[in-house]
Amino acid sequence: MPGNIFGKHFQIISFGESHGKAIGVVIDGVKPGLPVSEEEIQKELDRRKPGKSGIASARREEDKLEILSGIFQGKTTGMPICLLVWNKGMESASYEKMKDLFRPGHADYAFWKKFGIRDFRGGGRASGRETISRVAAGAVAKKLLAKKGIRVIGYTVQVGKVKAKAFEEKQIEKNPVRCPDKKAAKEMEQVILKAKANGNSVGGIVEIIVRNVPAGLGEPVFGKLDAEIARALMGIGAVKGVEFGSGFKAAEMTGKENNDEMYNEKGKVKFKSNNAGGILGGISTGQDIVARIAVKPTASISLEQGTVGISGKNKKIRVEGRHDPCICPRIVPVAEAMIALVIADALMVQEARL
């Protein structure tokens, strides 16, 4: 399947470049009659857009949504849905100086080796701005999931070495870091601001929980739900690792410690723990799906670095432009969207089987 297409039944095609005319997505496979408003999609895009705080990119974009097709009088028609956002706040001039240089930590060199050409303006398709497509499509997927009572909640649990110790869902959207721990959020913000002041960046960990997922989603062997989610999350540019439930800590545990013991309560099967992260054998158990992603430090930093040019000669580079000193806060709605797309697709498969 081409790299710009995602999903089997709830399928999306992402298009557009960071400094091109527009970014957009075409969604196919959505049944008619699903209530979807422009305001609902815009709300998700607003969570992702830059320029909202001192710890985010200073690029100012309205990210104003336009619905071109597939939605009529507030409901899906069953036809392909095309969603578009025009790029208006680009400053391509700052990239002219670097057009013949490969930025360390970016996809510049890899794209050049693959295609023999690259869009140096903000990274083109490799830019985080492409995630507009995913978030817009994810907003529609979330509407489908909401009909089933399914909720997707993402938040930052670590920035640098600062970790969240408490969980209060109401706090997530009340601080710029999107952390459910009020005290840790302030510490995280200081870590990010310090990195920014030093011309540097910092990474972190984002956790995503999916509540009220029915048991039975996912396909055995090659279509496992956790494998599909991992693929979706690893498809986000800055993500370098994915784990579910106890994740890598399982390597330190015994089987007795890691197994989620089961019991029957009033005719319902329940679990004493959730080290499996809500998925066993690649199929949902009915527990919350819990996933975490390791987010690398932003590659664009203003500190001098060594690199090479298209000529092959050694060079020095200072990356100019407007960049996030930490990607975690803005990656939260992107991660939510990608998981929502996978769950929506899995629901369609299961409903077709029954």
C-alpha positions as CSV (number, residue, x, y, z in Angstrom):
1,M,0.0,0.0,0.0
2,P,1.4,3.5,-0.9
3,G,2.9,5.3,2.1
4,N,0.4,8.2,2.0
5,I,-2.6,5.9,2.5
6,F,-3.7,4.5,5.9
7,G,-6.4,2.1,6.9
8,K,-8.4,-0.7,5.2
9,H,-12.1,0.1,5.7
10,F,-11.9,3.5,7.3
11,Q,-9.3,4.7,4.8
12,I,-7.5,8.0,4.5
13,I,-5.2,9.6,2.0
14,S,-3.0,12.4,3.3
15,F,-1.7,15.1,0.9
16,G,0.2,18.4,1.0
17,E,3.5,19.9,2.1
18,S,4.5,22.0,5.0
19,H,5.2,25.1,2.9
20,G,2.9,24.2,0.0
21,K,-0.5,25.7,-0.7
22,A,-2.4,23.5,1.6
23,I,-2.6,20.3,3.7
24,G,-5.5,18.0,3.5
25,V,-7.0,14.5,3.7
26,V,-9.5,12.4,1.8
27,I,-11.5,9.9,4.0
28,D,-13.3,7.0,2.4
29,G,-15.4,4.3,3.9
30,V,-17.5,6.4,6.3
31,K,-21.1,5.3,6.4
32,P,-23.8,7.9,5.6
33,G,-25.7,9.6,8.4
34,L,-22.8,10.2,10.9
35,P,-23.3,13.6,12.5
36,V,-20.0,15.6,11.9
37,S,-19.7,19.3,12.2
38,E,-17.0,21.7,11.0
39,E,-16.7,23.0,14.6
40,E,-16.0,19.5,16.0
41,I,-13.1,18.9,13.5
42,Q,-11.8,22.5,14.0
43,K,-11.7,21.9,17.8
44,E,-9.3,19.0,17.3
45,L,-7.2,21.0,14.8
46,D,-7.0,23.9,17.3
47,R,-5.5,21.5,19.9
48,R,-2.7,20.7,17.4
49,K,-1.9,24.1,15.9
50,P,1.2,26.1,16.7
51,G,1.6,29.4,18.4
52,K,-0.6,28.7,21.4
53,S,2.0,29.0,24.1
54,G,5.6,30.0,24.9
55,I,6.7,26.3,24.7
56,A,5.4,25.8,21.2
57,S,6.5,26.9,17.7
58,A,6.0,30.6,17.1
59,R,4.6,29.9,13.6
60,R,1.1,31.5,13.5
61,E,-1.4,29.5,11.5
62,E,-5.2,29.8,11.7
63,D,-5.4,26.1,10.5
64,K,-8.9,27.0,9.4
65,L,-10.8,23.9,8.2
66,E,-12.7,23.7,4.9
67,I,-14.9,20.8,4.1
68,L,-14.9,20.2,0.4
69,S,-17.0,17.1,0.1
70,G,-18.7,14.2,1.8
71,I,-20.6,16.1,4.5
72,F,-24.0,17.7,3.8
73,Q,-26.2,19.4,6.3
74,G,-24.0,18.2,9.2
75,K,-24.0,14.5,8.3
76,T,-21.8,12.3,6.2
77,T,-23.2,11.3,2.8
78,G,-21.2,8.0,2.4
79,M,-19.1,9.7,-0.3
80,P,-15.4,10.5,0.1
81,I,-14.8,13.3,2.6
82,C,-12.2,15.9,1.7
83,L,-10.9,18.2,4.4
84,L,-8.5,21.0,3.6
85,V,-6.4,23.5,5.5
86,W,-4.7,26.4,3.7
87,N,-1.1,27.2,4.6
88,K,-0.8,30.9,5.3
89,G,2.0,31.5,7.9
90,M,5.0,30.1,6.0
91,E,8.4,31.8,6.1
92,S,10.2,29.8,3.5
93,A,13.1,32.3,3.2
94,S,14.7,31.0,6.4
95,Y,15.2,27.6,4.6
96,E,16.9,29.0,1.6
97,K,20.2,29.1,3.4
98,M,19.9,25.4,4.2
99,K,18.6,24.1,0.9
100,D,21.9,22.4,0.0
101,L,22.5,21.1,3.6
102,F,21.1,18.0,5.3
103,R,19.7,18.9,8.8
104,P,20.9,16.4,11.5
105,G,18.0,14.4,13.0
106,H,15.7,15.3,10.0
107,A,14.6,13.1,7.1
108,D,16.4,15.4,4.6
109,Y,19.2,13.0,3.7
110,A,16.9,9.9,3.6
111,F,14.3,11.6,1.3
112,W,17.1,12.8,-1.0
113,K,18.6,9.3,-1.2
114,K,15.1,7.8,-2.0
115,F,13.7,10.3,-4.4
116,G,16.7,12.2,-5.7
117,I,14.9,15.4,-4.8
118,R,13.5,17.0,-1.6
119,D,11.3,19.9,-0.6
120,F,13.7,21.8,1.7
121,R,10.9,24.3,2.7
122,G,10.2,23.1,6.2
123,G,10.7,19.5,5.4
124,G,7.9,19.1,2.9
125,R,6.0,15.8,3.5
126,A,8.3,14.9,6.4
127,S,7.2,18.0,8.4
128,G,5.1,17.7,11.5
129,R,2.6,19.9,9.7
130,E,1.5,16.9,7.7
131,T,-0.2,15.7,10.9
132,I,-3.0,18.1,10.2
133,S,-4.4,15.5,7.9
134,R,-4.3,12.8,10.6
135,V,-5.9,15.0,13.2
136,A,-8.7,16.0,10.9
137,A,-9.4,12.4,9.9
138,G,-9.1,11.4,13.5
139,A,-11.8,13.8,14.5
140,V,-14.2,12.0,12.2
141,A,-13.1,8.6,13.6
142,K,-13.7,9.9,17.1
143,K,-17.2,10.8,16.2
144,L,-17.8,7.2,15.0
145,L,-16.2,5.8,18.2
146,A,-18.3,8.2,20.4
147,K,-21.5,6.5,19.1
148,K,-20.1,3.3,20.8
149,G,-19.2,5.2,24.0
150,I,-15.4,4.8,23.2
151,R,-13.1,7.6,24.4
152,V,-9.5,8.3,23.4
153,I,-7.5,10.3,26.0
154,G,-3.9,11.4,25.4
155,Y,-1.5,13.2,27.7
156,T,2.2,13.9,28.5
157,V,3.6,11.7,31.3
158,Q,7.3,12.7,31.0
159,V,9.4,15.5,29.7
160,G,13.2,15.0,30.0
161,K,13.6,13.4,33.4
162,V,10.5,14.9,34.9
163,K,7.7,12.3,35.3
164,A,4.0,12.7,36.2
165,K,3.1,11.0,39.5
166,A,-0.6,11.9,39.6
167,F,-3.5,11.6,37.2
168,E,-6.3,14.2,37.1
169,E,-7.9,14.2,33.7
170,K,-9.3,17.7,34.0
171,Q,-5.8,19.1,34.3
172,I,-4.7,17.8,30.8
173,E,-6.1,20.7,28.8
174,K,-5.4,23.3,31.5
175,N,-1.7,23.5,31.1
176,P,0.4,23.9,27.9
177,V,2.3,20.6,28.4
178,R,-1.0,18.6,28.5
179,C,0.1,16.8,31.7
180,P,-2.5,15.3,34.1
181,D,-0.3,16.2,37.1
182,K,-0.5,19.9,37.9
183,K,2.8,20.0,39.9
184,A,4.7,18.0,37.3
185,A,3.3,20.1,34.5
186,K,5.0,23.2,35.9
187,E,8.3,21.4,36.3
188,M,8.0,20.1,32.7
189,E,7.3,23.6,31.4
190,Q,10.5,24.9,33.0
191,V,12.5,22.1,31.5
192,I,11.2,23.0,28.1
193,L,11.8,26.7,28.5
194,K,15.3,26.1,29.7
195,A,16.0,24.0,26.6
196,K,14.5,26.7,24.4
197,A,16.6,29.4,26.0
198,N,19.7,27.3,25.3
199,G,18.8,26.8,21.6
200,N,18.2,23.2,22.3
201,S,15.2,20.8,22.6
202,V,14.0,18.0,24.8
203,G,12.0,14.7,24.4
204,G,9.4,12.9,26.5
205,I,6.8,10.3,26.8
206,V,3.1,10.5,25.9
207,E,0.5,8.0,27.1
208,I,-2.8,7.3,25.4
209,I,-5.8,5.5,27.0
210,V,-8.8,4.2,25.1
211,R,-11.8,3.6,27.3
212,N,-14.9,1.4,26.8
213,V,-13.3,-0.6,24.0
214,P,-15.4,-3.8,23.4
215,A,-13.7,-7.1,23.6
216,G,-12.9,-8.9,20.4
217,L,-11.4,-6.2,18.2
218,G,-8.3,-7.1,16.2
219,E,-7.3,-10.0,13.9
220,P,-5.2,-13.0,14.8
221,V,-1.6,-13.4,13.6
222,F,-1.0,-10.6,11.1
223,G,-3.7,-8.2,11.9
224,K,-3.2,-7.9,15.7
225,L,-4.7,-4.8,17.2
226,D,-1.6,-3.9,19.2
227,A,0.5,-4.3,16.0
228,E,-1.8,-2.1,14.0
229,I,-1.8,0.6,16.8
230,A,2.0,0.4,17.0
231,R,2.3,0.8,13.3
232,A,0.0,3.8,13.4
233,L,1.9,5.5,16.3
234,M,5.4,4.7,14.8
235,G,4.1,6.4,11.7
236,I,4.3,9.7,13.5
237,G,7.5,11.4,12.7
238,A,9.0,12.0,16.1
239,V,8.0,8.7,17.7
240,K,10.9,6.3,18.3
241,G,9.3,3.7,20.5
242,V,5.9,2.2,21.5
243,E,4.8,0.0,24.5
244,F,1.6,-1.4,25.8
245,G,0.6,-2.0,29.4
246,S,3.6,-2.9,31.5
247,G,5.7,-2.6,28.3
248,F,9.4,-2.8,28.6
249,K,9.1,-3.2,32.4
250,A,7.7,-6.7,31.7
251,A,11.3,-7.7,31.0
252,E,12.0,-7.3,34.7
253,M,8.9,-9.1,35.9
254,T,8.0,-12.7,36.5
255,G,5.0,-14.4,34.8
256,K,3.1,-14.3,38.2
257,E,3.7,-10.6,38.4
258,N,2.9,-9.7,34.8
259,N,-0.1,-12.0,34.2
260,D,-3.4,-10.2,34.7
261,E,-5.4,-12.6,36.9
262,M,-9.0,-13.1,36.0
263,Y,-12.2,-13.5,38.0
264,N,-16.0,-13.6,37.6
265,E,-18.1,-10.9,39.2
266,K,-21.8,-11.1,38.7
267,G,-21.5,-13.0,35.4
268,K,-18.8,-10.6,34.0
269,V,-15.1,-11.6,33.4
270,K,-12.8,-9.0,35.1
271,F,-9.1,-8.6,35.5
272,K,-7.1,-7.7,38.7
273,S,-4.5,-5.7,36.7
274,N,-3.9,-4.5,33.2
275,N,-0.3,-5.3,32.4
276,A,-1.4,-6.4,28.9
277,G,-2.6,-2.9,28.1
278,G,-6.1,-4.2,27.2
279,I,-4.9,-6.5,24.4
280,L,-4.1,-10.3,24.5
281,G,-3.2,-12.3,21.4
282,G,-3.7,-9.1,19.4
283,I,-7.4,-8.9,20.4
284,S,-9.0,-6.4,22.8
285,T,-10.1,-7.8,26.1
286,G,-12.6,-5.1,27.0
287,Q,-10.1,-3.4,29.4
288,D,-8.7,0.0,28.7
289,I,-6.1,0.0,26.0
290,V,-3.0,1.7,27.4
291,A,-0.2,2.7,25.1
292,R,2.9,4.9,25.5
293,I,5.2,6.5,22.9
294,A,8.7,7.7,23.3
295,V,9.0,11.1,21.6
296,K,12.5,12.2,20.5
297,P,13.8,15.8,21.1
298,T,12.9,18.2,18.3
299,A,15.5,17.8,15.5
300,S,15.5,21.6,14.7
301,I,17.8,23.3,17.1
302,S,19.7,26.6,16.8
303,L,23.0,25.2,18.2
304,E,25.8,24.7,15.7
305,Q,26.0,21.1,14.4
306,G,28.1,19.2,11.9
307,T,26.6,18.0,8.7
308,V,27.3,17.4,5.0
309,G,25.9,19.2,1.9
310,I,24.6,17.7,-1.3
311,S,28.1,18.2,-2.6
312,G,29.3,15.6,0.0
313,K,31.5,18.1,1.7
314,N,31.6,18.6,5.5
315,K,29.7,21.6,6.7
316,K,28.4,23.4,9.8
317,I,24.7,24.3,10.2
318,R,22.5,26.3,12.5
319,V,18.8,25.5,11.9
320,E,16.8,28.7,11.6
321,G,13.0,29.1,11.7
322,R,10.2,28.6,14.3
323,H,10.3,25.2,16.0
324,D,8.8,23.5,19.1
325,P,11.5,23.0,21.8
326,C,9.4,19.9,22.8
327,I,7.0,18.1,20.6
328,C,5.1,16.2,23.3
329,P,2.2,18.6,23.9
330,R,1.3,19.0,20.2
331,I,1.8,15.3,19.5
332,V,-1.0,14.4,22.0
333,P,-3.9,15.0,19.6
334,V,-2.0,13.4,16.8
335,A,-1.5,10.2,18.8
336,E,-5.1,10.2,19.8
337,A,-6.1,10.6,16.1
338,M,-4.0,7.7,14.9
339,I,-5.3,5.3,17.6
340,A,-8.9,6.5,16.8
341,L,-8.3,5.6,13.1
342,V,-7.1,2.1,14.0
343,I,-10.0,1.4,16.4
344,A,-12.6,2.7,13.9
345,D,-11.2,0.4,11.3
346,A,-11.2,-2.6,13.7
347,L,-14.8,-1.9,14.6
348,M,-15.8,-1.9,11.0
349,V,-14.1,-5.3,10.5
350,Q,-15.8,-6.8,13.5
351,E,-19.2,-5.5,12.6
352,A,-18.8,-6.9,9.1
353,R,-18.0,-10.3,10.6
354,L,-21.0,-10.5,12.9
